[in-house]
Amino acid sequence: MSLVTLLPFIVLIGAMFLMTRSAKKKQQQAANMRNDMQPGSGVRTIGGMYATVKEVNEDTVLLDAGPGVDLLFAKNAIGAVLTDDEYNRIVHGIEHDLKTDVVPDDASSLAGPDESDDEAAAASDEKSVDLGKKDEPAEEAVKADEAAEAKTDDEPKKTDGDSDAK
């Protein structure tokens, strides 16, 4: 057999090896995430339920889903362990103050007001651009209005269904 006939099989085996390797990595990351769960952390189950971890055992997790509602789940049923900010945002609707964390894209907002900005704003106010339709000549506009009024007068008026003719 030549190398050309074996090449497709070698490529196929290599691709299968890489795919199983990435799947094993994902499974290992999920197992580490589940093993690192601590009581008090917020979680999302694979069914989409959000709860707080109350107790972690070897194969099970006791979750607090609300006042007086404790649920026992298998560790494999935990889809994600959430950060405190994410859990509070989703469950309690508490938004983290993002204004303190935002970094401006440019340094112009960090500097004080500048005279050149005021001059540029004044210049842009003076030069307004009209993006609308151009005005028709006055005579054509009057004729168009008269034609529209005449047309509405010729049409029969609509009623609410009560008519004298039977």
C-alpha positions as a Markdown table, in Angstrom:
| # | Residue | x | y | z |
|---|---|---|---|---|
| 1 | Met | 0.0 | 0.0 | 0.0 |
| 2 | Ser | 1.2 | 3.4 | -0.8 |
| 3 | Leu | 1.2 | 6.5 | 1.5 |
| 4 | Val | -1.5 | 8.2 | -0.7 |
| 5 | Thr | -4.1 | 5.5 | 0.1 |
| 6 | Leu | -3.3 | 5.6 | 3.9 |
| 7 | Leu | -3.4 | 9.4 | 4.1 |
| 8 | Pro | -7.2 | 9.8 | 4.4 |
| 9 | Phe | -7.3 | 7.2 | 7.2 |
| 10 | Ile | -4.5 | 8.9 | 9.0 |
| 11 | Val | -6.3 | 12.3 | 8.8 |
| 12 | Leu | -9.6 | 10.7 | 9.9 |
| 13 | Ile | -8.0 | 9.1 | 13.0 |
| 14 | Gly | -6.2 | 12.4 | 13.8 |
| 15 | Ala | -9.5 | 14.4 | 13.6 |
| 16 | Met | -11.3 | 11.8 | 15.8 |
| 17 | Phe | -8.4 | 12.1 | 18.4 |
| 18 | Leu | -8.6 | 15.9 | 18.5 |
| 19 | Met | -12.4 | 15.9 | 18.8 |
| 20 | Thr | -12.4 | 13.4 | 21.7 |
| 21 | Arg | -9.6 | 15.4 | 23.4 |
| 22 | Ser | -11.6 | 18.6 | 23.4 |
| 23 | Ala | -14.7 | 16.8 | 24.7 |
| 24 | Lys | -12.7 | 15.3 | 27.5 |
| 25 | Lys | -11.4 | 18.8 | 28.4 |
| 26 | Lys | -15.0 | 20.2 | 28.5 |
| 27 | Gln | -16.1 | 17.3 | 30.7 |
| 28 | Gln | -13.1 | 17.9 | 33.1 |
| 29 | Gln | -13.9 | 21.6 | 33.3 |
| 30 | Ala | -17.5 | 20.8 | 34.2 |
| 31 | Ala | -16.5 | 18.3 | 36.8 |
| 32 | Asn | -14.1 | 20.8 | 38.4 |
| 33 | Met | -16.8 | 23.4 | 38.4 |
| 34 | Arg | -19.2 | 21.1 | 40.2 |
| 35 | Asn | -16.5 | 20.0 | 42.7 |
| 36 | Asp | -15.6 | 23.6 | 43.5 |
| 37 | Met | -19.2 | 24.5 | 44.6 |
| 38 | Gln | -19.4 | 26.0 | 48.0 |
| 39 | Pro | -22.5 | 26.5 | 50.2 |
| 40 | Gly | -24.0 | 30.0 | 49.5 |
| 41 | Ser | -23.1 | 30.1 | 45.9 |
| 42 | Gly | -25.7 | 30.6 | 43.2 |
| 43 | Val | -26.3 | 27.9 | 40.6 |
| 44 | Arg | -28.4 | 27.2 | 37.5 |
| 45 | Thr | -29.5 | 23.6 | 37.0 |
| 46 | Ile | -29.6 | 21.9 | 33.6 |
| 47 | Gly | -33.4 | 22.4 | 33.7 |
| 48 | Gly | -33.0 | 26.2 | 34.1 |
| 49 | Met | -33.8 | 26.6 | 37.8 |
| 50 | Tyr | -31.8 | 29.1 | 39.8 |
| 51 | Ala | -31.1 | 28.4 | 43.4 |
| 52 | Thr | -28.6 | 28.8 | 46.2 |
| 53 | Val | -26.3 | 25.9 | 47.3 |
| 54 | Lys | -27.2 | 24.9 | 50.9 |
| 55 | Glu | -25.1 | 21.7 | 51.2 |
| 56 | Val | -22.7 | 19.8 | 49.0 |
| 57 | Asn | -22.3 | 16.0 | 49.4 |
| 58 | Glu | -20.3 | 13.5 | 47.4 |
| 59 | Asp | -22.9 | 12.9 | 44.6 |
| 60 | Thr | -25.7 | 15.3 | 45.6 |
| 61 | Val | -26.3 | 18.9 | 46.2 |
| 62 | Leu | -29.0 | 20.4 | 48.5 |
| 63 | Leu | -30.4 | 23.6 | 47.0 |
| 64 | Asp | -32.4 | 26.4 | 48.6 |
| 65 | Ala | -34.9 | 27.4 | 45.9 |
| 66 | Gly | -36.9 | 29.8 | 48.1 |
| 67 | Pro | -38.2 | 30.2 | 51.6 |
| 68 | Gly | -38.8 | 26.7 | 53.0 |
| 69 | Val | -38.1 | 25.0 | 49.7 |
| 70 | Asp | -35.1 | 22.7 | 49.8 |
| 71 | Leu | -34.4 | 20.5 | 46.8 |
| 72 | Leu | -32.0 | 17.6 | 46.5 |
| 73 | Phe | -30.2 | 17.4 | 43.1 |
| 74 | Ala | -27.5 | 15.2 | 41.6 |
| 75 | Lys | -24.2 | 17.0 | 41.1 |
| 76 | Asn | -24.5 | 16.3 | 37.4 |
| 77 | Ala | -27.7 | 18.3 | 37.3 |
| 78 | Ile | -25.9 | 21.5 | 38.0 |
| 79 | Gly | -25.4 | 23.4 | 34.7 |
| 80 | Ala | -23.4 | 26.4 | 35.9 |
| 81 | Val | -22.1 | 28.0 | 39.1 |
| 82 | Leu | -22.8 | 31.7 | 38.9 |
| 83 | Thr | -20.9 | 34.6 | 40.3 |
| 84 | Asp | -22.6 | 36.6 | 43.0 |
| 85 | Asp | -23.2 | 39.6 | 40.7 |
| 86 | Glu | -24.7 | 37.4 | 37.9 |
| 87 | Tyr | -26.9 | 35.5 | 40.4 |
| 88 | Asn | -28.3 | 38.7 | 42.0 |
| 89 | Arg | -28.9 | 40.3 | 38.6 |
| 90 | Ile | -30.9 | 37.3 | 37.3 |
| 91 | Val | -32.8 | 36.2 | 40.5 |
| 92 | His | -33.2 | 39.4 | 42.4 |
| 93 | Gly | -33.1 | 42.0 | 39.6 |
| 94 | Ile | -30.2 | 43.8 | 41.3 |
| 95 | Glu | -28.0 | 45.5 | 38.7 |
| 96 | His | -24.4 | 46.0 | 39.5 |
| 97 | Asp | -23.3 | 49.6 | 39.2 |
| 98 | Leu | -21.6 | 49.5 | 35.8 |
| 99 | Lys | -20.8 | 53.2 | 35.7 |
| 100 | Thr | -17.9 | 52.8 | 38.0 |
| 101 | Asp | -16.4 | 49.9 | 36.0 |
| 102 | Val | -16.7 | 51.6 | 32.5 |
| 103 | Val | -13.5 | 52.9 | 31.0 |
| 104 | Pro | -14.0 | 55.6 | 28.3 |
| 105 | Asp | -13.0 | 54.9 | 24.8 |
| 106 | Asp | -11.2 | 58.1 | 24.4 |
| 107 | Ala | -9.6 | 60.7 | 26.7 |
| 108 | Ser | -11.9 | 63.5 | 25.7 |
| 109 | Ser | -14.3 | 62.8 | 28.5 |
| 110 | Leu | -11.5 | 62.9 | 31.1 |
| 111 | Ala | -10.4 | 66.4 | 30.2 |
| 112 | Gly | -12.4 | 69.5 | 31.2 |
| 113 | Pro | -14.5 | 71.5 | 28.8 |
| 114 | Asp | -12.5 | 73.0 | 25.9 |
| 115 | Glu | -13.1 | 76.3 | 24.0 |
| 116 | Ser | -12.6 | 74.6 | 20.7 |
| 117 | Asp | -15.5 | 72.2 | 21.5 |
| 118 | Asp | -17.8 | 75.2 | 22.1 |
| 119 | Glu | -16.8 | 76.8 | 18.8 |
| 120 | Ala | -17.4 | 73.6 | 16.9 |
| 121 | Ala | -20.8 | 73.2 | 18.4 |
| 122 | Ala | -21.8 | 76.8 | 17.6 |
| 123 | Ala | -20.6 | 76.3 | 14.0 |
| 124 | Ser | -22.6 | 73.1 | 13.6 |
| 125 | Asp | -25.7 | 74.9 | 14.9 |
| 126 | Glu | -25.4 | 77.6 | 12.3 |
| 127 | Lys | -25.1 | 75.2 | 9.4 |
| 128 | Ser | -28.3 | 73.2 | 9.5 |
| 129 | Val | -28.9 | 70.7 | 6.7 |
| 130 | Asp | -32.4 | 70.2 | 5.4 |
| 131 | Leu | -32.9 | 66.6 | 4.4 |
| 132 | Gly | -36.6 | 66.9 | 3.5 |
| 133 | Lys | -38.2 | 67.2 | 0.1 |
| 134 | Lys | -37.8 | 70.4 | -1.8 |
| 135 | Asp | -40.7 | 72.8 | -1.7 |
| 136 | Glu | -43.0 | 72.8 | -4.8 |
| 137 | Pro | -43.7 | 76.1 | -6.4 |
| 138 | Ala | -46.6 | 77.8 | -4.7 |
| 139 | Glu | -49.0 | 77.6 | -7.6 |
| 140 | Glu | -48.6 | 73.9 | -8.1 |
| 141 | Ala | -49.2 | 73.3 | -4.3 |
| 142 | Val | -52.4 | 75.3 | -4.4 |
| 143 | Lys | -53.7 | 73.4 | -7.5 |
| 144 | Ala | -52.8 | 70.1 | -5.8 |
| 145 | Asp | -54.8 | 71.1 | -2.7 |
| 146 | Glu | -57.8 | 72.2 | -4.7 |
| 147 | Ala | -57.8 | 68.9 | -6.7 |
| 148 | Ala | -57.7 | 66.9 | -3.5 |
| 149 | Glu | -60.6 | 68.8 | -2.0 |
| 150 | Ala | -62.7 | 68.4 | -5.2 |
| 151 | Lys | -62.0 | 64.7 | -5.2 |
| 152 | Thr | -63.2 | 64.3 | -1.6 |
| 153 | Asp | -66.4 | 66.2 | -2.4 |
| 154 | Asp | -67.3 | 63.9 | -5.3 |
| 155 | Glu | -66.9 | 60.7 | -3.3 |
| 156 | Pro | -70.0 | 59.5 | -1.5 |
| 157 | Lys | -69.8 | 59.9 | 2.3 |
| 158 | Lys | -69.5 | 56.7 | 4.3 |
| 159 | Thr | -72.1 | 56.0 | 7.0 |
| 160 | Asp | -72.1 | 53.6 | 9.9 |
| 161 | Gly | -74.5 | 51.2 | 8.1 |
| 162 | Asp | -77.8 | 52.8 | 8.8 |
| 163 | Ser | -79.4 | 54.0 | 5.6 |
| 164 | Asp | -82.9 | 55.1 | 4.6 |
| 165 | Ala | -82.9 | 53.1 | 1.4 |
| 166 | Lys | -84.2 | 49.5 | 1.8 |
